[in-house]
Amino acid sequence: MRFDQSPSPTGGGDRGGGTASGWGRLGVTLPFARAACAERKLLNALTPPLAPPLKREGKTCRIVSILLSLACSAAAQSPLDADLDRAAAGFERAATEAPDEVETLAAAAGAHYQDGHVDEAVAALDRAAALAFRAGATGRSFELSLTAAEALRSQGRLADAAERFQQAALRNPRDPRAAAAHATAIEALGATLDPARPDQLAAYAKLLEQHLATWSDAPTAQAARWGRVELLARRRQWEPLLDALAQIDAGDPHYERSRELLVAAHAGCLAEEPSKERLMTAWNDLQPLIFVNPTKWPDAWTPLQREAALTLARGALESDADGLENARRLLRQALAARPLPDPAWERRAAVTLVVSSLAAGDSGEAAKAIESAYPGPADERRQLLETTHRRLLARAGSLLDEADRLERSVVALEGGEGDGVGAAAALADAGRDADARRLYERLAAERPDDRGVQVAYARLLAQSKDAAERAAALARWRAIESRSNAGSDDWFEARLARVRLMTELGQHGDARKLLAITRLLEPTLGGDKRRAEFDELSKMLGEASR
């Protein structure tokens, strides 16, 4: 068995509010009136409602109007409610009256809902809506469809509710309530989105485009347009997001939010490609956010200014010496200024200052910065610095990678990652080898197919001064090699680790035999880098034999 080396919208929750407290509570005795009260109380009891009580055809219109006035006096309306009221007031009532059976079904739906049988209530409303539609009472059919959708939304079944709101709006696109119904579909589906599910994001994007194509002049269109901007951020499409944000001016109601997204977009672009050109573009866009007065540092830093400064500092980590100094200057000011920064931001900024200072050769400032990043024991801080510095000298990763690794270590040491892999790595980085070995031992037993855990444990054992633990590392590397594809880089890594440990443990004869077999069966030795490592081991073995 080899190591596995690869790493219908749901949920959302109740939007809050009450449930139907009884469909006939107003005491109206006429059959049609009872049905109207029942269906209307369902629509109004579900919060937040799509709309206030809506005007409808036929003989029940007057009763519904009474319910409208009661509902309006009971609770303040949202701006959306007010828009729908104005739309309903201008709507010509359909001439066709719904059949009596429609209201009977609506009353039955009310009874089901009051008893807690939501699916039965929705089924009855569906039958009533279909019957009204066939009879030509399209306005009444639309209301019943909206009521069914709202019933599902009140139960937290947002994906199902979204589909119903969408279909009701598309069947009645000229109804003045259709745009609001479709906007409710967007809102409900948006509450279910998982950024890790591209299919969900695609469905949401389609809904937004559908809204703008059908109701581009409706009051709800502006929210849909902004929804497209937010969706770009969810999809991490940073360049298109920057283009969209460039069209938003200071008078836009979403301007403040757009500045937050501007910082996030530049952070995403710089993480993908930390080039000098991208950094310059980010500097041009974000500098005005930090330096409101271009002649001096801010008197009081806002969270947005601090986030912009950290974004620029992280982007400068991979630049030249001047870029590193600019990064450090920004971070010094943002960390020291008032008001006190958010602890999570302070930690991220401090580890970035640690790495940039170590890269610049300023171990003194790095030592001060680590105190802000991790207020734990001094010996652990010192070991974290030494581990990070050693990795920087070995070029184990980019400066940005090392800053992220150091942050994960600090979070784990503070208990933020429990007893998982991050905590084990953090314990090792902080010099708590015994604790790290115990944790890795358990993780290795629990995750035999996780190559990353097995390799990390083998490396930690190999660093031990105890001969038994180093022998255990040799056995573990042999197991890792046996489950790696022969000739792959992972296989060569394990083979090198075996030869190295044999040499260090004094097993020179076995090490020479293994090295000779490797050269015979895998003459490429894994490429130039691996070949240089094998040659170094050959040299060590040759010296040992003399």
C-alpha positions in Angstrom: 0.0 0.0 0.0 1.4 3.4 -1.0 1.0 6.7 0.8 -1.9 8.8 -0.3 -0.2 12.1 -1.1 -3.1 14.1 -2.4 -4.9 16.1 -0.1 -27.1 20.3 -3.5 -26.2 23.1 -1.2 -27.4 22.5 2.3 -27.9 24.0 5.7 -27.7 27.6 6.7 -29.8 27.6 9.9 -33.0 29.4 10.9 -33.1 33.1 10.1 -34.8 33.7 13.4 -38.2 34.8 14.3 -41.4 33.1 15.3 -43.6 30.3 14.0 -47.3 30.4 13.2 -49.3 30.7 16.4 -52.6 29.7 14.9 -54.2 30.3 11.6 -57.7 31.2 12.7 -56.9 33.4 15.6 -58.7 36.4 14.2 -62.0 34.5 14.6 -63.3 35.1 11.0 -65.9 32.5 10.3 -66.5 32.6 6.5 -64.8 29.6 4.8 -62.9 31.8 2.4 -62.0 34.3 5.1 -60.7 31.4 7.3 -58.5 30.3 4.5 -57.2 33.8 3.8 -56.4 34.3 7.5 -54.7 31.0 7.7 -52.5 31.5 4.7 -51.9 35.1 5.6 -50.9 34.3 9.2 -48.5 31.7 7.9 -46.9 34.3 5.6 -46.7 36.9 8.3 -45.6 34.6 11.1 -42.6 33.5 9.3 -39.8 36.1 9.9 -38.4 37.9 8.2 -41.2 37.9 5.7 -40.7 38.3 2.0 -43.3 41.0 2.0 -46.2 42.4 4.1 -49.6 40.9 3.5 -50.2 41.1 -0.3 -53.3 42.2 -2.1 -55.2 39.3 -3.8 -58.1 38.6 -6.2 -61.8 38.1 -5.5 -64.0 38.2 -2.4 -61.2 37.7 0.2 -59.4 40.9 -0.9 -61.0 43.0 1.8 -60.1 40.5 4.6 -56.5 40.5 3.5 -56.4 44.2 3.5 -57.5 44.2 7.1 -54.7 41.7 7.9 -52.3 44.0 6.1 -53.2 46.9 8.4 -52.9 44.7 11.5 -49.5 43.4 10.5 -48.2 46.9 9.7 -49.3 48.2 13.1 -47.7 45.3 14.8 -44.2 45.6 13.5 -41.9 48.1 11.8 -41.3 47.3 8.1 -37.9 46.8 6.5 -37.0 48.9 3.4 -37.7 45.9 1.3 -41.2 45.6 2.9 -41.9 49.2 2.0 -40.8 48.7 -1.6 -43.1 45.7 -1.9 -46.0 47.7 -0.4 -45.5 50.4 -3.0 -45.3 47.7 -5.7 -48.5 45.9 -4.5 -50.4 49.2 -4.3 -49.9 49.8 -8.0 -50.7 46.2 -9.0 -53.9 45.7 -11.0 -55.9 42.9 -9.3 -56.5 39.9 -11.5 -60.1 39.6 -12.7 -60.1 35.8 -12.2 -61.1 34.6 -8.8 -59.5 31.5 -7.3 -61.8 28.5 -6.9 -63.2 27.7 -3.5 -61.0 24.6 -3.3 -57.9 26.8 -3.3 -58.9 28.4 0.0 -59.9 25.1 1.4 -56.4 23.7 0.7 -54.8 26.9 2.1 -56.8 26.3 5.3 -55.6 22.7 5.4 -52.0 23.9 5.0 -52.5 26.2 7.9 -53.7 23.3 10.1 -50.7 21.2 9.1 -48.3 24.0 9.8 -49.8 24.7 13.2 -49.4 21.0 14.1 -45.7 21.2 13.1 -46.1 19.2 9.8 -44.3 21.6 7.5 -43.9 19.2 4.6 -47.6 18.5 4.6 -48.4 22.2 4.8 -46.0 22.9 1.8 -47.6 20.1 -0.2 -51.1 21.5 0.4 -49.9 25.0 -0.6 -48.4 23.5 -3.8 -51.7 21.9 -4.7 -53.5 25.2 -4.0 -51.1 27.2 -6.1 -51.3 24.8 -9.0 -55.1 24.8 -8.9 -55.2 28.6 -8.7 -52.8 28.9 -11.7 -54.8 26.5 -13.8 -57.9 28.6 -13.0 -56.1 31.8 -14.2 -55.7 33.3 -10.7 -52.0 33.8 -11.2 -51.6 36.4 -8.5 -53.1 34.1 -5.9 -51.0 31.2 -7.2 -47.9 33.4 -6.8 -48.8 34.3 -3.2 -49.3 30.6 -2.3 -46.0 29.7 -3.8 -44.2 32.4 -1.8 -45.9 31.2 1.4 -44.6 27.7 0.8 -41.1 29.0 0.2 -41.2 31.1 3.3 -42.4 28.1 5.3 -39.3 26.2 4.3 -37.0 29.2 4.9 -38.4 29.5 8.5 -37.3 26.0 9.1 -33.7 26.6 8.0 -34.2 24.7 4.7 -32.6 27.5 2.8 -31.5 25.7 -0.3 -35.0 24.3 -0.9 -36.5 27.7 -0.1 -34.2 29.5 -2.5 -35.2 27.2 -5.4 -38.9 27.8 -4.7 -38.5 31.6 -4.5 -36.5 31.5 -7.7 -39.0 29.4 -9.6 -42.0 31.5 -8.3 -40.3 34.7 -9.5 -39.4 33.2 -12.9 -42.9 32.0 -13.5 -44.3 35.4 -12.8 -41.5 37.8 -13.9 -43.9 40.8 -14.4 -45.5 40.6 -11.0 -44.2 43.6 -9.0 -43.2 41.2 -6.2 -41.1 38.9 -8.5 -37.9 40.8 -8.1 -38.1 40.8 -4.3 -38.9 37.1 -4.4 -35.9 36.4 -6.6 -33.7 38.6 -4.3 -34.9 36.4 -1.4 -33.7 33.4 -3.3 -30.3 35.0 -3.6 -30.2 35.8 0.1 -31.3 32.3 1.1 -28.8 30.5 -1.2 -26.0 32.9 -0.2 -26.4 31.8 3.5 -25.6 28.2 2.5 -22.5 28.9 0.5 -19.3 26.9 1.2 -16.2 28.5 -0.4 -14.8 25.0 -0.8 -17.7 24.0 -3.0 -17.3 25.4 -6.6 -20.7 24.0 -7.6 -22.4 26.1 -5.0 -20.6 29.2 -5.9 -21.4 28.6 -9.6 -25.1 28.2 -8.8 -25.0 31.4 -6.8 -23.3 33.3 -9.6 -25.9 32.1 -12.0 -28.7 33.4 -9.7 -27.1 36.8 -9.5 -26.7 37.1 -13.3 -30.3 35.9 -13.7 -31.5 38.6 -11.5 -29.7 41.4 -13.3 -30.7 40.0 -16.7 -34.4 40.0 -15.7 -34.8 42.9 -13.2 -32.0 45.2 -14.0 -34.0 48.3 -13.0 -35.6 46.9 -9.8 -34.5 48.3 -6.4 -33.0 44.9 -5.7 -30.6 45.1 -8.6 -28.0 47.1 -6.7 -27.7 44.4 -4.1 -27.3 41.8 -6.8 -24.5 43.8 -8.4 -22.7 44.1 -5.1 -23.3 40.4 -4.6 -21.2 39.7 -7.7 -18.3 41.7 -6.1 -18.5 39.7 -2.9 -18.7 36.5 -4.9 -15.4 37.3 -6.6 -13.8 37.5 -3.1 -15.4 34.2 -2.1 -14.0 32.6 -5.2 -10.6 34.2 -4.5 -10.6 35.7 -8.0 -8.3 38.5 -7.0 -7.5 40.2 -10.3 -11.2 40.5 -11.4 -12.0 41.7 -7.9 -9.5 44.5 -8.2 -11.0 45.5 -11.5 -14.5 45.5 -10.0 -13.4 47.5 -6.9 -11.8 50.2 -9.1 -15.3 51.1 -10.3 -16.6 51.9 -6.7 -16.3 55.5 -5.6 -16.6 57.1 -2.2 -20.3 57.8 -2.6 -21.2 54.1 -3.0 -23.0 52.6 0.1 -20.6 49.7 0.0 -17.5 51.9 -0.1 -16.2 51.0 3.4 -16.6 47.3 2.7 -14.9 47.7 -0.7 -11.8 49.1 1.1 -11.6 45.9 3.2 -11.9 43.8 0.0 -9.3 45.9 -1.6 -6.8 45.0 1.1 -7.8 41.3 0.8 -7.5 41.3 -2.9 -4.0 42.7 -2.8 -3.0 40.2 -0.1 -4.3 37.4 -2.3 -2.5 38.6 -5.4 0.8 39.0 -3.5 0.5 35.5 -2.0 0.0 34.1 -5.5 2.8 36.0 -7.1 5.0 38.2 -4.8 6.5 40.2 -7.7 7.9 43.7 -7.6 5.2 44.8 -10.0 2.4 43.5 -7.9 3.9 45.0 -4.8 4.1 48.4 -6.5 0.4 48.2 -7.5 -0.5 47.2 -4.0 1.5 50.1 -2.6 -0.2 52.6 -4.9 -3.7 51.4 -3.8 -3.1 50.8 -0.1 -0.8 53.7 0.8 -3.7 56.2 0.7 -5.6 54.0 3.2 -2.7 54.1 5.6 -1.5 57.7 5.2 -4.6 59.8 5.3 -2.2 62.7 5.9 0.6 61.9 3.4 3.2 63.9 5.5 3.0 61.8 8.7 2.1 58.5 10.3 -1.5 58.1 11.5 -2.1 59.4 15.0 -4.4 56.4 15.7 -4.4 53.3 13.6 -7.6 51.7 12.5 -7.9 47.9 11.9 -8.1 48.6 8.2 -4.9 50.6 8.2 -3.1 47.9 10.2 -4.3 45.2 7.8 -3.1 47.3 4.8 0.3 47.8 6.4 0.7 44.0 7.1 -0.3 43.2 3.6 2.4 45.5 2.2 5.0 44.2 4.7 4.3 40.6 3.8 4.4 41.4 0.1 7.8 43.0 0.6 9.4 39.9 2.3 10.5 38.5 -1.1 11.8 41.8 -2.4 15.3 43.4 -2.0 17.0 44.8 1.0 15.1 48.2 0.6 11.8 46.3 0.5 12.7 44.4 3.7 13.5 47.7 5.5 10.2 49.2 4.3 8.4 46.2 5.7 10.1 46.4 9.0 9.4 50.2 9.3 5.7 49.7 8.5 5.4 46.9 11.1 7.3 48.8 13.8 4.9 51.8 13.5 1.7 49.7 13.3 2.7 47.5 16.3 3.7 50.4 18.5 0.9 52.9 17.7 -2.3 53.4 19.6 -4.9 52.1 20.1 -3.6 48.6 21.0 -3.9 46.2 18.1 -6.1 43.2 18.0 -4.2 40.2 19.5 -4.5 38.1 16.4 -3.3 40.8 14.1 -0.4 41.6 16.6 0.7 38.0 16.4 0.7 37.9 12.6 2.5 41.2 12.4 5.1 40.3 15.0 6.1 37.0 13.4 6.4 38.8 10.1 8.7 41.3 11.8 10.7 38.4 13.3 11.3 36.8 9.9 12.1 40.0 8.1 14.5 41.0 10.9 16.3 37.7 10.8 16.6 37.9 7.0 18.1 41.4 7.4 20.6 40.1 10.0 19.0 42.0 12.9 18.7 39.4 15.6 18.1 42.0 18.3 14.9 43.3 16.7 13.9 39.7 16.0 14.3 38.9 19.7 12.1 41.8 20.7 9.5 41.0 18.1 9.2 37.4 19.2 8.1 38.6 22.7 5.1 40.3 21.1 4.3 37.2 19.0 4.7 34.7 21.9 4.7 35.7 25.6 5.6 32.1 26.6 8.8 30.9 28.4 12.0 32.6 27.3 13.8 29.4 26.4 10.9 28.5 24.0 11.1 31.9 22.4 14.8 31.5 22.0 14.4 28.0 20.5 11.8 29.3 18.1 14.2 32.0 16.9 17.0 29.5 16.5 14.8 27.1 14.5 13.5 29.8 12.3 17.0 31.2 11.7 18.3 27.7 10.9 15.5 27.2 8.3 16.2 30.6 6.7 19.9 29.8 6.3 19.0 26.4 4.8 16.4 28.1 2.5 13.8 25.6 3.6 11.1 27.8 2.2 10.3 31.4 1.2 10.3 34.1 3.9 6.5 34.2 3.6 6.4 30.5 4.2 8.6 30.8 7.2 6.5 33.6 8.7 3.4 31.4 8.2 5.1 28.4 9.8 6.3 30.5 12.8 2.7 31.8 13.3 1.3 28.3 13.2 3.9 27.3 15.8 2.9 30.2 18.1 -0.8 29.4 17.8 -0.2 25.8 18.6 2.0 26.6 21.6 -0.7 28.8 22.9 -3.2 25.9 22.7 -4.9 27.0 19.5 -4.3 23.7 17.7 -4.9 21.2 20.5 -3.0 18.0 20.1 -2.8 17.8 16.3 0.0 17.9 13.8 0.5 21.6 14.2 0.9 21.3 17.9 3.5 18.5 17.4 5.5 20.6 15.0 5.3 23.6 17.2 6.6 21.6 20.2 9.5 20.5 18.1 10.3 24.0 16.9 10.2 25.3 20.5 12.7 22.6 21.6 10.2 20.6 23.6 11.4 17.4 21.9 10.2 14.9 24.5 6.6 16.3 24.3 6.8 16.4 20.5 8.0 12.8 20.3 5.1 11.6 22.6 2.6 13.4 20.5 4.1 12.3 17.2 4.2 8.7 18.4 0.4 8.8 19.0 -0.3 10.6 15.7 1.9 8.1 13.7 -0.1 5.2 15.2 -3.4 6.9 14.5 -2.4 8.0 10.9 -0.3 5.2 9.4 -1.1 6.4 5.9 -0.2 10.0 6.5 3.3 10.3 5.0 3.7 13.8 6.4 3.2 12.6 10.0 5.5 9.6 9.5 8.3 11.7 8.0 8.1 14.3 10.7 8.2 11.7 13.4 11.2 9.9 11.7 13.1 13.2 11.4 12.5 14.1 15.1 13.7 10.6 16.2 16.8 10.9 14.0 17.7 14.2 15.8 17.8 12.5 19.2 21.0 11.8 21.0 19.6 8.5 22.3 20.9 5.6 20.2 17.6 3.6 20.6 15.5 6.5 19.3 17.9 6.9 16.3 17.6 3.2 15.6 13.8 3.6 15.7 14.2 6.4 13.2 16.1 4.1 10.9 13.3 1.5 11.1 10.7 4.1 10.4 12.5 5.5 7.4 12.8 1.9 6.0 9.0 1.6 6.4 8.5 4.9 4.7 10.7 3.9 1.8 8.9 0.6 1.3 5.6 2.5 0.8 7.0 5.1 -1.6 7.2 4.7 -5.3 10.7 3.5 -6.3 12.7 6.2 -8.1 10.4 9.0 -6.8 11.8 11.9 -4.9 10.1 10.7 -1.8 11.8 7.3 -2.2 15.2 8.9 -2.6 14.6 11.1 0.5 13.9 7.9 2.5 16.9 6.0 1.1 19.2 9.0 1.8 17.9 9.1 5.4 18.6 5.4 5.8 22.2 5.6 4.5 22.8 8.7 6.7 21.5 7.1 9.9 23.5 3.9 9.2 26.6 6.0 8.8 26.0 7.9 12.0 25.2 4.7 13.9 28.4 3.2 12.8 26.8 0.6 10.5 29.3 1.5 7.8 29.3 -1.9 6.0 25.5 -1.9 5.6 25.6 1.7 4.6 28.1 1.0 1.8 26.1 -2.0 0.5 22.9 0.0 0.4 24.7 2.9 -1.3 26.2 0.5 -4.0 22.8 -1.1 -4.6 21.2 2.3 -5.0 23.8 3.5 -7.6 23.3 0.2 -9.5 19.5 0.2 -9.6 18.9 3.9 -9.7 21.9 5.4 -11.5 20.3 8.9 -11.8 20.3 9.1 -8.0 17.2 11.4 -8.2 18.9 14.3 -10.0 21.7 16.7 -9.3 20.5 17.8 -5.8 20.0 14.2 -4.5 23.2 13.0 -6.3 25.2 15.7 -4.4 23.8 14.3 -1.1 24.7 10.7 -2.0 28.2 11.8 -3.0 28.6 13.6 0.4 27.6 10.3 2.2 30.1 8.4 0.0 32.8 10.8 1.1 31.9 10.3 4.7 32.0 6.5 4.4 35.3 6.7 2.6 36.8 8.7 5.4 35.3 6.4 8.0 37.0 3.4 6.4 40.5 5.0 6.6 
